[in-house]
Amino acid sequence: MATKKGLDGRMRDKSGQIRHKRRDTHVSTLRAEYGESFAPGFKPADTLGKVLDKTGAATLHEYLKTKKPHR
């Protein structure tokens, strides 16, 4: 599935839908996109699901709004 970044920098598929990160995405992958300060205290092999469960955030977007990681 071809994707490209939209004006807001988020990945979109051919139809323009914003792609959501899956709960099994590794923290190391998210750090590559959001910076090394993403999810401090979590191991690179931990998953987004674990981060969300431990922090009480329902989605990556919600986590990013509350944690405001530095790039």
Order of alpha helices (4+ residues) and beta strands (2+ residues): beta-beta-alpha-alpha-alpha
